[in-house]
Amino acid sequence: MADHKFIPFGTRLRDLLQERGITTGMGNANFKAFAELLPTIHYETLRKQVSGERPVGIDTMRESADALNVPPETFDEYALWEAQRDFDPREVGVETALANLDRWAKGKR
């Protein structure tokens, strides 16, 4: 069992916005103001991804990370996507995917 506790994108983003003072007058995370910092992500898209109404997109996580000056792996969903990508032959090629699978399997023993 993993020691890491999964924190959803919306929760992590909220915390990061509050830490950086991107907040409303009431001190809540200001997602609307933050969306203005994202080059290709509109507020409504961000809102739906933050609320879980829509799955969070890779581009949203990358742009959010860039705007906040943090690595995209700060978001658990991004780290999981990267791990899955390492096993996808369409992304890394069959030989690399199989080599990654072998390394992973050896680590489980």
VEXTOR-332818 format. One record per residue (C-alpha): residue in one letter; z, x, y; residue number from 1. Coordinates in steps of 0.05 Angstrom, whole numbers, plus 32768, in hexadecimal, padded with zeros to 4 digits. Example, Ala and Ser with C-alpha at 12.3 -4.5 7.8 and 13.67 -1.06 7.14 Angstrom:
! VEXTOR-332818
SITE  resn     z     x     y  resi
SITE     A  809C  80F6  7FA6     1
SITE     S  808F  8111  7FEB     2
This chain:
! VEXTOR-332818
SITE  resn     z     x     y  resi
SITE     M  8000  8000  8000     1
SITE     A  7FEE  801A  8045     2
SITE     D  8023  802D  8078     3
SITE     H  7FF5  8018  80B1     4
SITE     K  8000  7FD3  80CC     5
SITE     F  7FBF  7FB0  80E0     6
SITE     I  7FBD  7F9C  8129     7
SITE     P  7F84  7F6C  813A     8
SITE     F  7F53  7F80  8170     9
SITE     G  7F6B  7F4B  81A1    10
SITE     T  7FB3  7F60  819B    11
SITE     R  7FA3  7FAA  81A2    12
SITE     L  7F75  7F9D  81DE    13
SITE     R  7FAA  7F72  8200    14
SITE     D  7FDE  7FA9  81F8    15
SITE     L  7FAE  7FDE  8214    16
SITE     L  7F9C  7FB3  8250    17
SITE     Q  7FE5  7FA6  8260    18
SITE     E  7FF6  7FF0  8259    19
SITE     R  7FBF  8000  828B    20
SITE     G  7FD1  7FC9  82BC    21
SITE     I  7F92  7FA0  82B1    22
SITE     T  7FBA  7F60  82B8    23
SITE     T  7FBD  7F1E  82DB    24
SITE     G  7FF1  7F0F  8310    25
SITE     M  801E  7EF6  82D7    26
SITE     G  8019  7F38  82B2    27
SITE     N  7FEB  7F1F  827B    28
SITE     A  7FAF  7F47  8264    29
SITE     N  7F74  7F37  8292    30
SITE     F  7F3A  7F32  8261    31
SITE     K  7F0C  7F16  8295    32
SITE     A  7F16  7F52  82C3    33
SITE     F  7F10  7F81  8288    34
SITE     A  7ECE  7F61  8272    35
SITE     E  7EB0  7F76  82B5    36
SITE     L  7EBA  7FBF  829F    37
SITE     L  7E91  7FB5  8260    38
SITE     P  7E46  7FC3  826B    39
SITE     T  7E29  7F92  8237    40
SITE     I  7E62  7F65  8221    41
SITE     H  7E6C  7F24  8247    42
SITE     Y  7EB0  7F05  8252    43
SITE     E  7EA4  7EC9  8225    44
SITE     T  7E90  7EF7  81EB    45
SITE     L  7ECE  7F21  81F6    46
SITE     R  7EFA  7EE4  81FB    47
SITE     K  7EE1  7EC9  81B8    48
SITE     Q  7EE9  7F0C  8196    49
SITE     V  7F2F  7F16  81B2    50
SITE     S  7F45  7ED1  819C    51
SITE     G  7F28  7ED9  8156    52
SITE     E  7EF7  7EA1  8161    53
SITE     R  7EBF  7ED3  8153    54
SITE     P  7EC2  7F15  812C    55
SITE     V  7ECA  7F51  8159    56
SITE     G  7E8A  7F78  8161    57
SITE     I  7E82  7FC3  815B    58
SITE     D  7E63  7FC6  81A0    59
SITE     T  7E9E  7FA1  81BE    60
SITE     M  7ECF  7FD3  81A0    61
SITE     R  7EA5  800E  81B6    62
SITE     E  7E9D  7FF5  81FD    63
SITE     S  7EE6  7FE1  8201    64
SITE     A  7EFC  8026  81E9    65
SITE     D  7ECE  8048  821B    66
SITE     A  7EE9  801E  8254    67
SITE     L  7F30  802D  8240    68
SITE     N  7F24  8076  8231    69
SITE     V  7F3E  8071  81EA    70
SITE     P  7F1A  8081  81A8    71
SITE     P  7EF9  8043  8188    72
SITE     E  7F24  8050  814A    73
SITE     T  7F5E  8037  8174    74
SITE     F  7F46  7FF3  815C    75
SITE     D  7F56  7FE8  8112    76
SITE     E  7F16  7FC0  8107    77
SITE     Y  7EED  7FFB  8120    78
SITE     A  7F11  802C  80F2    79
SITE     L  7F05  7FFE  80B7    80
SITE     W  7EBB  7FF6  80CA    81
SITE     E  7EB4  8042  80CC    82
SITE     A  7ED4  8049  8087    83
SITE     Q  7EA6  8014  806A    84
SITE     R  7E6A  8035  808B    85
SITE     D  7E79  8076  8065    86
SITE     F  7E6C  8051  8024    87
SITE     D  7E2D  802B  803A    88
SITE     P  7DED  804C  801F    89
SITE     R  7DC5  802B  8057    90
SITE     E  7DEF  804F  808B    91
SITE     V  7DFC  8093  806C    92
SITE     G  7DCA  8098  8033    93
SITE     V  7DD6  808F  7FE9    94
SITE     E  7DEB  80D6  7FDA    95
SITE     T  7E1E  80D8  8012    96
SITE     A  7E39  8093  8000    97
SITE     L  7E42  80A8  7FB7    98
SITE     A  7E63  80E9  7FCB    99
SITE     N  7E93  80C3  7FF8   100
SITE     L  7EA2  8093  7FBF   101
SITE     D  7EB1  80CD  7F90   102
SITE     R  7EE0  80EC  7FC3   103
SITE     W  7F03  80AA  7FCD   104
SITE     A  7F09  809C  7F82   105
SITE     K  7F27  80E2  7F76   106
SITE     G  7F5A  80D5  7FAC   107
SITE     K  7F71  8095  7F89   108
SITE     R  7F83  80BA  7F49   109
